[in-house]
């Protein structure tokens, strides 16, 4: 198991947001986490990556207990967090953004060029923009860069927060196609937080539904697509998983 989360609790100051969250992701699998705004999805990712400290429970990454470790140590252990709103370094070039993503693997500089080549193969749009400031890219290109920056660290687990936010459907399709390729061809374990439930269902192997900081349903996309509550709340009705 690449990532195992047991009875996880977390929050901010005295506000408890997550309550006994359970989550598992194995090699080459994508787990989508869906839920309404305020359900605790982003807080979950922050707790996994060490941006906030869990108040209870355990986070096991590739057999290692990383619960409560600082973010930089969790990143070095193999978890890459691609945050909401992309957060690329706008004044730095695309190439420099990618180089910064490799910082936790700086001792393996001999493989940096190989890792960058894989990123550019996955996102060909970036190849022609290596010398361009990241802030001048389109929203979709910035999202590709943010994912590519995460991949430069050679993660075992990739967690993404709302990668489709604000993007045109064509670019959403490109990005989700890349995620499908990463799990199927590269064996990456992925946790995807996504408001676009229909897009998430198409690439997910399993789906976790959160509400008010708790997991209220889990299952395959095919199973949850037949749940009337999930259909009406997240899929808009008339959706059939393939």
C-alpha positions in Angstrom: 0.0 0.0 0.0 1.5 3.3 -1.1 -0.6 5.5 1.2 -2.7 4.4 4.2 -4.7 6.9 6.3 -6.3 5.7 9.5 -8.6 7.6 11.8 -7.2 11.0 10.7 -8.2 14.1 12.5 -7.0 17.6 11.7 -8.0 21.3 11.9 -6.9 24.8 12.5 -6.4 26.3 15.9 -9.4 25.0 17.9 -11.5 24.2 14.9 -11.6 20.5 14.2 -12.2 19.9 10.5 -11.4 16.3 9.9 -12.9 13.4 11.9 -11.7 9.8 11.7 -10.9 9.9 8.0 -9.9 6.6 6.4 -8.2 6.4 3.0 -6.0 3.9 1.2 -4.2 4.2 -2.2 -2.2 1.5 -3.8 0.4 1.4 -6.6 -1.0 2.5 -9.9 -4.4 3.5 -8.5 -6.3 6.9 -8.4 -8.6 7.7 -5.6 -10.9 10.7 -6.2 -12.1 12.7 -3.2 -15.4 14.6 -3.8 -17.7 16.6 -1.6 -19.3 20.1 -1.3 -17.3 23.2 -0.4 -16.2 23.0 3.2 -16.3 19.2 3.3 -12.7 19.1 4.4 -11.1 17.9 1.1 -8.3 20.5 1.0 -7.7 20.1 4.7 -7.2 16.4 4.1 -4.5 17.0 1.5 -2.7 19.5 3.8 -2.7 17.0 6.6 -1.3 14.3 4.3 1.5 16.5 3.0 2.5 18.1 6.4 1.2 21.6 5.8 -0.9 21.2 8.9 -0.3 18.7 11.7 -2.8 16.0 12.3 -4.5 15.9 15.7 -5.1 12.2 15.7 -4.7 9.1 13.5 -1.8 7.9 11.3 -0.5 8.6 7.8 1.6 5.7 6.4 3.6 6.4 3.2 5.1 3.4 1.5 5.3 1.6 4.9 6.7 4.6 6.8 4.8 6.5 9.5 5.0 10.1 8.4 2.3 11.4 10.8 3.2 14.9 11.9 6.5 15.2 10.1 7.3 18.6 8.5 6.2 19.1 4.9 9.8 19.0 3.6 10.4 15.6 5.1 7.2 14.1 3.8 8.0 15.5 0.4 11.5 13.8 0.6 9.8 10.6 1.6 7.8 10.6 -1.6 4.6 12.6 -1.4 4.2 15.5 -3.8 1.3 18.0 -3.2 0.0 20.0 -6.2 -2.1 22.8 -4.5 -5.2 24.5 -5.5 -4.8 27.5 -7.8 -1.5 26.0 -9.1 0.9 28.4 -7.3 3.7 28.4 -9.8 6.5 30.9 -9.4 5.3 33.5 -11.9 8.5 35.4 -12.4 10.6 32.3 -12.9 10.8 30.5 -16.2 9.1 27.2 -16.9 12.5 25.5 -16.8 13.3 27.1 -13.4 9.9 26.0 -11.9 10.6 22.5 -13.0 14.2 22.6 -11.6 12.8 23.7 -8.2 10.5 20.7 -8.2 13.6 18.5 -8.3 15.0 20.1 -5.1 14.2 17.1 -2.9 16.1 14.9 -5.3 19.1 17.2 -5.8 21.5 14.4 -4.8 20.3 12.5 -7.9 21.1 15.3 -10.4 22.2 12.8 -13.0 18.5 11.9 -13.4 17.1 15.5 -13.5 17.3 15.7 -17.3 15.6 12.4 -17.6 12.8 13.4 -15.3 12.3 16.7 -17.1 12.1 14.8 -20.4 9.3 12.6 -19.0 7.4 15.7 -17.9 7.7 17.4 -21.3 6.7 14.1 -23.0 3.6 14.1 -20.8 2.9 17.8 -21.3 4.3 18.8 -24.8 2.9 22.3 -24.5 5.6 23.1 -21.9 8.5 22.1 -24.2 8.1 25.2 -26.3 7.9 27.4 -23.3 10.9 26.5 -21.2 12.3 30.0 -21.3 9.0 31.7 -20.8 8.0 33.2 -17.4 5.5 30.9 -15.8 3.2 33.9 -15.1 2.6 34.4 -18.8 1.3 30.9 -19.4 -2.4 30.2 -19.7 -4.3 28.7 -16.8 -4.2 25.2 -18.3 -0.5 25.5 -19.0 0.2 26.7 -15.4 -1.7 23.6 -14.1 0.4 21.4 -16.3 3.5 23.1 -15.0 2.4 22.7 -11.4 1.8 18.9 -12.0 5.1 18.7 -13.8 6.9 20.4 -10.9 5.5 17.8 -8.6 6.6 15.0 -10.8 10.2 16.3 -10.9 10.5 15.0 -7.3 9.8 11.4 -8.4 7.0 11.0 -6.0 5.5 7.7 -4.9 2.2 9.4 -4.2 0.8 12.5 -6.0 -2.0 14.5 -4.4 -3.8 17.1 -6.4 -6.2 19.8 -5.3 -8.8 20.9 -7.9 -6.6 20.6 -11.0 -9.6 21.4 -13.3 -10.5 24.6 -11.5 -11.2 27.4 -14.0 -10.1 25.5 -17.0 -11.8 25.0 -20.4 -13.2 21.5 -21.0 -10.5 20.7 -23.6 -7.7 21.4 -21.2 -9.4 19.5 -18.4 -9.5 16.5 -20.8 -5.8 16.9 -21.5 -4.9 17.0 -17.8 -7.1 14.1 -16.8 -5.7 12.1 -19.7 -2.2 12.7 -18.3 -3.3 11.6 -14.8 -4.7 8.4 -16.3 -1.4 7.8 -18.1 0.6 8.4 -14.9 -1.3 5.8 -13.0 -1.6 3.2 -15.7 1.9 3.5 -17.4 4.0 4.9 -14.6 2.3 3.1 -11.7 1.9 6.3 -9.7 -0.5 6.4 -6.7 -2.8 9.5 -7.0 -5.2 11.2 -4.6 -7.4 13.7 -6.6 -9.6 16.2 -4.9 -12.0 17.5 -7.5 -15.2 19.5 -7.7 -15.8 18.2 -11.3 -17.1 14.8 -10.2 -17.9 13.6 -13.7 -14.3 14.1 -14.8 -13.0 12.5 -11.6 -15.3 9.5 -12.0 -13.9 8.8 -15.5 -10.3 8.4 -14.3 -10.8 7.1 -10.7 -10.4 3.5 -9.5 -12.2 4.4 -6.2 -14.1 7.4 -5.0 -14.3 8.8 -1.4 -17.3 11.1 -0.6 -16.7 13.6 2.2 -19.2 15.7 4.1 -18.4 18.0 7.1 -15.0 16.5 7.6 -16.1 12.8 7.5 -16.0 10.1 4.9 -19.7 9.3 4.3 -19.3 6.9 1.3 -16.7 5.0 -0.5 -16.8 2.7 -3.6 -16.0 2.3 -7.2 -17.2 5.0 -9.7 -19.6 2.3 -11.1 -21.1 1.6 -7.7 -21.4 5.2 -6.5 -22.9 6.3 -9.8 -26.0 4.2 -9.0 -26.4 5.9 -5.7 -29.3 8.4 -6.0 -27.7 10.8 -3.4 -24.4 10.9 -5.2 -26.1 11.3 -8.6 -28.2 14.3 -7.5 -25.5 16.0 -5.4 -22.4 15.6 -7.5 -23.2 14.1 -10.9 -26.2 16.1 -11.9 -28.3 13.1 -12.7 -28.3 11.1 -15.9 -24.7 10.0 -15.5 -23.7 6.4 -16.2 -20.1 5.3 -15.3 -18.5 3.0 -17.9 
